């Protein structure tokens, strides 16, 4: 049967890291090796790490993509699975993954992603039937480190996770595999569990803007005009949040209105981007109210 190495990138989460390690140690099918790659601010306390776990120390805050890539270079198995330091797997995760690999021989397997909230596990994302470029260019259907099992040779051939991307590096890996002809399949019967923390997974607006801009720069030539515009909606949205410049606000709404027109042509586009930090209609009301007040003041001055 296929051997799988497990890479766990970690950054300043010692408590949940131990839970993630124990989750792998408790698997019904043993991992060939467990490699913890630390890119946090302080070295790991080796006394807390089980002796069979390999530890790699990186420069502080080198980034999760760099950490995962480093872990893969140290791995010795044909396949590598990733588990973030605050996430979990069902106890049969590796066993089920090996059975899928031995039957279908894919280059990459994407599993289901559920979320853990206040001790309860709920359905979250399932990429089954949605792993195509058209979907990945405009959304993430459930691709992440904890849902990814990849053939090491294929991973290295596409240079792994793109360390230049601030966000979107998870789905960028799958895009790179697909456009290079590698096979990627889904396994929705295999459960990865994302631990939900209020606000802890939200990147700041400037990083989101930089990340999506980088994603568009990398794949824009492969995108249709509607797909590219959809990403620009998000770019200007986060740029406005970071800068509060009126020009960015108007760029956001121009792209959004153009997106609504594209939706009438292309039914595969999402109807609206998921932008949880801003209520656009509220901002429009405020902008209109400000505009009306300025006109009123101007008229009073004329009188």
C-alpha positions in Angstrom: 0.0 0.0 0.0 1.0 3.6 -0.6 3.1 5.4 2.1 2.1 9.0 2.9 4.2 11.6 4.7 2.4 14.2 6.7 3.6 17.8 6.7 2.3 20.1 9.5 3.3 23.8 9.1 3.0 25.7 12.4 3.1 29.3 13.5 2.8 30.2 17.2 0.0 27.7 18.1 1.7 25.2 20.4 -1.6 23.9 22.0 -3.4 23.1 18.8 -0.2 21.9 17.2 -0.1 19.0 19.8 -3.7 18.2 19.0 -2.9 18.1 15.3 0.1 15.8 15.8 -2.0 13.5 18.0 -4.7 13.5 15.3 -2.1 12.1 12.9 -0.6 9.6 15.4 -4.1 8.3 16.1 -4.8 7.5 12.5 -6.0 4.0 11.7 -3.4 3.9 8.9 -0.1 5.2 10.2 1.7 8.0 8.4 5.1 7.0 7.0 6.5 10.1 8.8 5.3 13.3 10.4 7.3 16.5 9.6 6.5 19.6 11.6 7.8 22.8 10.0 8.0 25.8 12.4 7.8 29.3 10.9 6.7 30.9 14.1 8.4 33.6 16.2 10.0 31.2 18.7 11.6 27.7 18.3 9.4 24.8 19.3 9.7 23.3 22.7 11.1 19.9 21.7 10.0 18.4 25.0 6.3 18.8 23.9 6.9 17.1 20.6 6.7 13.2 20.4 10.1 11.7 19.6 8.9 10.1 16.4 8.0 13.5 14.9 10.6 15.3 12.8 11.0 19.1 13.4 12.3 21.6 11.0 12.9 25.2 12.2 12.6 28.0 9.7 13.4 31.7 10.0 10.6 33.5 11.9 7.4 34.0 9.8 8.8 32.6 6.6 5.2 31.9 5.6 3.0 28.9 5.3 3.7 28.2 1.6 7.5 28.2 2.3 6.9 25.9 5.3 4.9 23.4 3.3 7.4 23.4 0.5 10.2 22.8 2.9 8.3 20.0 4.4 7.8 18.3 1.1 11.6 18.5 0.2 12.3 16.7 3.5 9.6 14.0 2.9 10.5 10.5 1.7 7.2 9.1 0.6 5.6 9.1 -2.9 2.6 11.1 -1.5 2.4 14.0 1.0 -0.6 15.1 3.0 -0.8 18.5 4.7 -2.4 19.3 8.0 -2.4 22.9 9.4 -1.5 23.2 13.0 -5.1 24.2 14.1 -7.0 21.7 12.0 -8.0 18.0 12.3 -8.7 14.9 10.3 -11.2 12.0 10.9 -9.4 9.0 12.3 -9.6 7.1 8.9 -8.4 10.0 6.8 -5.1 8.4 5.7 -6.6 5.0 5.4 -9.3 6.2 3.0 -6.8 8.4 1.1 -4.5 5.4 0.5 -7.4 3.3 -0.8 -8.3 6.1 -3.3 -4.7 6.5 -4.4 -4.2 2.7 -4.8 -7.4 2.4 -6.9 -7.2 5.5 -9.1 -3.5 6.5 -9.0 -4.2 10.2 -9.1 -1.5 12.9 -8.8 -3.6 14.8 -6.2 -6.7 14.0 -4.0 -8.9 16.8 -2.6 -11.1 15.7 0.3 -14.1 17.3 1.9 -13.8 20.2 4.4 -16.0 20.5 7.4 -15.7 23.0 10.2 -15.6 22.7 14.0 -17.5 25.4 15.8 -18.0 25.3 19.6 -17.4 21.6 19.7 -19.8 20.8 16.9 -18.8 19.7 13.3 -20.8 21.2 10.4 -20.6 20.8 6.6 -18.5 23.6 5.1 -17.0 23.0 1.6 -17.0 20.2 -0.8 -15.1 20.5 -4.1 -16.6 17.4 -5.7 -17.6 18.3 -9.2 -16.1 21.8 -9.0 -12.4 21.2 -9.6 -12.1 23.0 -12.9 -10.3 26.2 -13.9 -13.5 28.1 -14.4 -14.5 27.6 -10.8 -11.0 28.0 -9.3 -10.4 31.3 -11.1 -13.3 32.9 -9.3 -13.7 31.0 -6.0 -12.3 28.3 -3.7 -14.6 25.3 -3.7 -12.9 23.7 -0.7 -9.2 23.5 -1.6 -6.8 23.9 1.3 -3.8 22.3 3.0 -5.8 20.0 5.2 -7.8 18.7 2.2 -4.8 18.1 -0.1 -2.9 14.8 -0.6 -0.5 15.2 -3.5 2.1 13.1 -5.3 5.5 14.5 -4.2 7.0 14.3 -7.7 4.1 16.3 -9.2 4.2 18.8 -6.4 7.9 19.5 -7.0 7.5 19.7 -10.7 5.1 22.6 -10.4 7.3 24.2 -7.8 4.9 23.6 -4.9 3.0 26.4 -3.3 3.6 29.8 -4.7 5.4 31.8 -2.0 4.7 35.1 -3.8 1.0 34.8 -3.3 -0.3 36.3 0.0 -3.6 34.5 -0.4 -5.0 31.9 -2.8 -1.9 29.8 -2.7 -4.0 26.7 -2.0 -6.1 26.8 -5.1 -3.1 28.1 -7.1 -1.4 24.8 -6.5 -4.3 22.9 -8.0 -4.5 25.3 -10.9 -0.8 24.7 -11.6 -1.3 20.9 -11.4 -4.2 21.1 -13.8 -2.6 23.3 -16.4 0.4 21.0 -16.4 -1.6 18.0 -17.1 -1.7 16.3 -13.7 -4.8 14.4 -12.5 -6.7 15.9 -9.6 -9.7 14.0 -8.2 -12.0 14.6 -5.3 -12.8 12.3 -2.4 -15.9 13.8 -0.7 -16.2 10.7 1.7 -12.9 11.7 3.4 -13.3 14.4 6.1 -10.9 17.1 7.0 -12.0 19.5 9.8 -11.2 23.2 9.9 -11.2 24.6 13.4 -13.2 27.8 13.3 -11.9 30.8 15.3 -13.8 34.1 15.2 -11.8 36.5 13.1 -8.6 34.5 13.3 -8.7 33.4 9.7 -9.3 36.8 8.2 -6.3 38.4 6.6 -6.0 42.1 6.8 -7.5 44.1 3.9 -4.1 45.2 2.5 -2.9 41.5 2.4 -6.1 40.4 0.7 -5.8 43.1 -1.9 -2.1 42.2 -2.6 -2.9 38.5 -2.7 -5.8 38.7 -5.1 -3.8 41.2 -7.3 -1.0 38.7 -7.4 -3.4 35.9 -8.3 -4.8 38.0 -11.2 -1.3 38.9 -12.4 -0.3 35.2 -12.4 -3.4 33.8 -14.1 -5.1 36.8 -15.8 -3.9 35.7 -19.2 -5.9 32.4 -18.8 -9.0 34.1 -17.4 -12.0 35.3 -19.4 -12.9 39.0 -19.2 -15.8 38.2 -16.8 -13.5 36.1 -14.6 -10.8 38.8 -14.5 -13.3 41.5 -13.7 -14.8 39.4 -10.9 -11.4 39.3 -9.2 -11.0 43.0 -9.8 -14.2 43.6 -7.8 -12.5 42.0 -4.8 -9.2 43.8 -5.4 -10.9 47.2 -5.3 -13.1 46.2 -2.5 -10.1 45.3 -0.2 -8.1 48.2 -1.5 -10.9 50.5 -0.5 -11.0 48.9 3.0 -7.3 49.4 3.3 -7.1 53.0 2.0 -10.6 54.4 2.4 -9.9 56.4 -0.8 -13.0 57.5 -2.7 -11.5 56.6 -6.0 -11.1 52.9 -4.9 -14.7 52.9 -3.8 -15.9 54.1 -7.2 -13.6 51.6 -9.0 -15.2 48.8 -6.8 -18.7 49.8 -7.8 -17.8 50.2 -11.5 -16.4 46.7 -11.6 -19.3 45.3 -9.5 -21.8 46.8 -11.9 -19.9 45.4 -14.9 -19.9 42.0 -13.1 -23.7 42.2 -12.9 -23.8 42.7 -16.6 -21.4 39.8 -17.2 -23.7 37.6 -15.1 -26.5 38.1 -17.6 -24.1 36.6 -20.3 -22.3 34.0 -18.3 -24.5 32.0 -15.9 -21.5 30.1 -14.4 -20.2 33.3 -12.7 -21.0 33.7 -8.9 -23.8 36.2 -8.5 -21.8 38.2 -6.0 -18.4 37.9 -4.4 -18.2 36.9 -0.8 -17.1 40.2 0.9 -18.1 39.8 4.5 -16.3 42.9 5.9 -18.4 45.5 4.0 -22.0 46.1 3.4 -21.9 47.7 -0.1 -25.5 48.9 0.0 -24.8 50.8 3.2 -21.8 52.4 1.6 -23.8 53.4 -1.4 -26.4 55.0 0.8 -23.7 57.0 2.7 -22.1 58.1 -0.6 -25.5 59.2 -2.0 -26.3 61.0 1.2 -23.0 62.8 1.2 -23.5 63.8 -2.4 -27.0 65.2 -1.7 -25.7 67.1 1.3 -22.9 68.6 -0.8 -25.5 69.7 -3.4 -27.7 71.2 -0.7 -24.8 73.1 0.8 -23.9 74.5 -2.6 -27.4 75.7 -3.2 -27.7 77.4 0.2 -24.5 79.3 -0.6 -25.9 80.4 -3.9 -29.0 81.7 -2.1 
